[in-house]
Amino acid sequence: MTSHDTGIIERQTAAQMVEAYKTALEEAAQGLALLAQAEDRLHKAFSSNGYSSFQMIDRNVCYWQYQKPDEYFKSIQKTIKRGVWKAILDHLQINKVASQKRKDELYQHLEKDELPEVTLAAIFDIVESFRQNAGEMAKESYIAAYKALRPWQNTYNKGYKTNLKSNDLGIGSKVVLAGRVEHSAYGNFRINHYRRDDLIEVDRVFHLLDGAPFQANGSYNSPLVDGIETCKDGIGQTEYFSWKCFGNGNLHLTFRRPDLVRQLNQICADGTSLRSGKYSK
């Protein structure tokens, strides 16, 4: 077994992606050069007749127009590179293995064009980084999920009797989470856009604690999020949770696996990871 045998992506698949990227860049460069050549030919032939609208490259997209195709190609290359990296990250299904913190950092680098050139080595460097930091990412996920389920940190939640008191450590059998859901245009409930990642992280952590595979689709949802957004009358359940949604935005979330809740409490509350920065399982 080599260092590139990760189980996340096959070397042959990664190599095909890199080759497709290189070929696409070559074809884009050739195509752009042909467009510039065609524009130049038409301008030379017809501009003397007072007609010069032969533009094939959008002026709104490219300042340089056809006169500087090499400069224009740089912007095209940047767009292609960003799109290819996003597709590769989706293919790697990092939402299954990376904490929300690491995902946010990675996609920030993507949007700022700070990721390296698309190469086989670069792809496996990311995969290897996930592997080496698996323990730390698990710690980050546990703490993030624990915080998301501690609703008394939000002043709007302090009055709910269901939640434990603010001076208690740990998560109880049920929590009331304010501002998590809202009505969609189709009449059912949907997760508040700004809290979606929180619930996905919670769901991922319960799968992680249970040693179960985390099923998430390309839109980065999870069984919990998908269940809430497709259930009838805002009431439903998955393997780990049952819930009821309310028109005031509250989500009543009940835990169906008390043993997993105890594990999370032990890691984050009894392990004092939130109070001292230490982590113990």
Summary of the structure (lengths in Angstrom):
residues: 281
radius of gyration: 25.3
end to end distance: 30.3
largest distance: 83.9
contacts: 772
relative contact order: 0.09
helix: 58%
strand: 8%
